[in-house]
Amino acid sequence: MAASTVIRALALVALLANHVEAGAWLTIDAIRAGTELDRRGPDGGASGVPGGRYEAGDPPRKHEPFMTIGAGPDRTAAVTVRGPGGSTEPPHPQTPEHHTSNIWITDQSGQVVCEAGFDGSETHAELKCILPASVTQAQAHELCNKHGLWSGPALGVDQPPLGV
């Protein structure tokens, strides 16, 4: 692993730790500026965000984004955040004290293709968007106001969701 990648990952962990302790609002732009997002494929890929990365073969975990992508020409992506025991029902809690503050999807080159922000007043956090025609692979990411950044598996646009 390159030293610059390690330094960026450590900077992000420190940034998120300060955010969680201070209860400050951290923007997605600040998160993106602090690190390269973890883009993991089904084989496990390269290094990622400590404690919040998708590991190939691991059972689903709480906080992990769960994404489905419509088959064929539909291309509608829907992302929720896993709740207790990695289940999709019930999803991650949404209260002012503990909530998903942001969900976003990156494409095969790490570019953000859609995103949404939340403040804890919602029943549950969910992102729905139509993926651009240029997207061949998509990965969902979420930021919990208490537990930081989590990334789900990278999915091919025509691939079924993992760990249903």
C-alpha positions as CSV (number, residue, x, y, z in Angstrom):
1,M,0.0,0.0,0.0
2,A,1.4,3.4,-0.9
3,A,2.4,5.7,1.9
4,S,0.1,8.5,0.6
5,T,-2.9,6.1,0.7
6,V,-2.1,5.3,4.3
7,I,-1.7,8.9,5.2
8,R,-5.1,9.8,3.5
9,A,-6.8,6.9,5.3
10,L,-5.4,8.0,8.7
11,A,-6.4,11.6,8.0
12,L,-10.0,10.5,7.2
13,V,-10.2,8.4,10.4
14,A,-9.0,11.5,12.5
15,L,-11.4,13.7,10.6
16,L,-14.3,11.4,11.3
17,A,-13.3,10.9,14.9
18,N,-13.3,14.6,15.4
19,H,-16.7,14.9,13.7
20,V,-18.3,12.2,15.8
21,E,-16.9,13.5,19.1
22,A,-17.8,17.1,18.4
23,G,-21.1,16.3,16.9
24,A,-20.2,18.7,14.0
25,W,-21.8,18.5,10.6
26,L,-19.2,17.2,8.1
27,T,-20.0,17.8,4.5
28,I,-19.6,15.2,1.8
29,D,-17.1,17.6,0.1
30,A,-14.9,17.5,3.2
31,I,-15.0,13.7,3.3
32,R,-14.1,13.4,-0.4
33,A,-11.3,15.9,0.0
34,G,-9.8,13.9,2.9
35,T,-9.4,10.5,1.1
36,E,-10.0,8.4,-2.0
37,L,-13.1,6.4,-1.5
38,D,-12.7,2.7,-1.0
39,R,-13.8,0.9,-4.3
40,R,-14.0,-2.8,-3.6
41,G,-15.0,-5.4,-6.1
42,P,-16.4,-8.9,-5.3
43,D,-12.8,-10.2,-5.0
44,G,-12.0,-7.9,-2.1
45,G,-10.0,-5.2,-4.0
46,A,-7.5,-2.9,-2.4
47,S,-7.2,-1.3,1.0
48,G,-10.1,0.8,2.4
49,V,-11.6,2.7,5.3
50,P,-10.6,0.9,8.5
51,G,-13.6,-0.7,10.2
52,G,-16.1,0.4,7.5
53,R,-15.0,-1.5,4.5
54,Y,-16.6,-4.2,2.6
55,E,-14.7,-7.5,2.8
56,A,-15.5,-10.1,0.2
57,G,-17.2,-13.2,1.8
58,D,-18.0,-11.4,5.1
59,P,-21.6,-11.6,6.3
60,P,-23.5,-8.3,6.0
61,R,-22.9,-5.9,8.9
62,K,-24.9,-3.1,10.5
63,H,-24.0,0.2,8.7
64,E,-23.2,-1.4,5.4
65,P,-25.0,0.2,2.5
66,F,-27.3,-2.2,0.7
67,M,-27.8,-1.4,-3.0
68,T,-30.1,-2.9,-5.6
69,I,-30.0,-1.9,-9.3
70,G,-32.9,-2.4,-11.7
71,A,-32.4,-5.0,-14.4
72,G,-32.1,-4.1,-18.1
73,P,-32.9,-0.6,-19.2
74,D,-34.4,0.4,-15.8
75,R,-31.0,1.3,-14.2
76,T,-32.7,2.6,-11.0
77,A,-30.4,2.2,-8.0
78,A,-31.9,2.1,-4.5
79,V,-29.7,2.2,-1.4
80,T,-30.7,1.6,2.2
81,V,-28.4,1.1,5.2
82,R,-28.3,-2.2,7.0
83,G,-29.6,-2.3,10.6
84,P,-29.0,-4.7,13.5
85,G,-27.2,-7.9,12.5
86,G,-26.8,-6.7,9.0
87,S,-30.5,-7.0,8.2
88,T,-32.3,-4.8,5.7
89,E,-35.4,-4.8,8.0
90,P,-35.3,-3.0,10.2
91,P,-32.8,-0.6,8.6
92,H,-30.3,1.6,10.3
93,P,-31.9,3.9,12.9
94,Q,-32.8,7.5,11.9
95,T,-33.0,9.7,15.0
96,P,-31.4,13.1,15.7
97,E,-28.9,11.3,18.0
98,H,-28.0,8.4,15.7
99,H,-28.6,8.5,11.9
100,T,-27.3,8.1,8.4
101,S,-26.3,11.7,7.4
102,N,-25.3,11.0,3.8
103,I,-25.6,8.2,1.2
104,W,-23.9,8.4,-2.2
105,I,-23.0,6.2,-5.2
106,T,-19.7,6.2,-7.1
107,D,-19.1,4.7,-10.5
108,Q,-16.3,2.6,-11.9
109,S,-13.9,5.5,-11.8
110,G,-14.8,6.8,-8.4
111,Q,-17.0,9.7,-9.6
112,V,-20.1,10.4,-7.5
113,V,-23.2,9.9,-9.7
114,C,-25.9,10.6,-7.1
115,E,-26.2,11.5,-3.4
116,A,-28.6,12.5,-0.7
117,G,-28.3,14.1,2.8
118,F,-30.4,13.3,5.9
119,D,-30.8,14.9,9.4
120,G,-32.3,12.1,11.4
121,S,-35.9,13.3,11.1
122,E,-36.7,10.8,8.4
123,T,-38.3,7.4,9.0
124,H,-35.4,5.8,7.3
125,A,-32.6,6.9,5.0
126,E,-32.9,5.8,1.4
127,L,-31.4,7.0,-1.9
128,K,-33.0,6.3,-5.2
129,C,-31.6,7.5,-8.6
130,I,-31.3,6.5,-12.2
131,L,-27.7,5.6,-13.0
132,P,-26.3,7.4,-16.1
133,A,-25.8,5.2,-19.2
134,S,-22.0,5.5,-18.7
135,V,-22.1,3.6,-15.4
136,T,-20.9,0.0,-15.7
137,Q,-20.1,-0.5,-12.0
138,A,-21.5,1.2,-8.9
139,Q,-20.6,1.3,-5.2
140,A,-22.8,2.7,-2.4
141,H,-21.3,4.6,0.6
142,E,-22.9,6.0,3.7
143,L,-21.9,8.2,6.6
144,C,-23.3,7.5,10.1
145,N,-23.1,10.5,12.4
146,K,-21.8,8.2,15.2
147,H,-19.9,5.4,13.4
148,G,-18.4,7.1,10.4
149,L,-17.9,6.1,6.8
150,W,-19.0,2.7,5.4
151,S,-18.8,1.3,1.9
152,G,-20.7,-1.6,0.3
153,P,-19.5,-3.9,-2.4
154,A,-19.0,-2.7,-5.9
155,L,-21.7,-4.1,-8.2
156,G,-21.8,-4.5,-11.9
157,V,-24.9,-2.7,-13.2
158,D,-26.4,-6.1,-14.3
159,Q,-25.3,-8.0,-11.1
160,P,-27.7,-9.0,-8.4
161,P,-27.2,-7.5,-4.9
162,L,-24.9,-9.4,-2.5
163,G,-26.0,-10.7,0.9
164,V,-29.7,-10.2,0.5
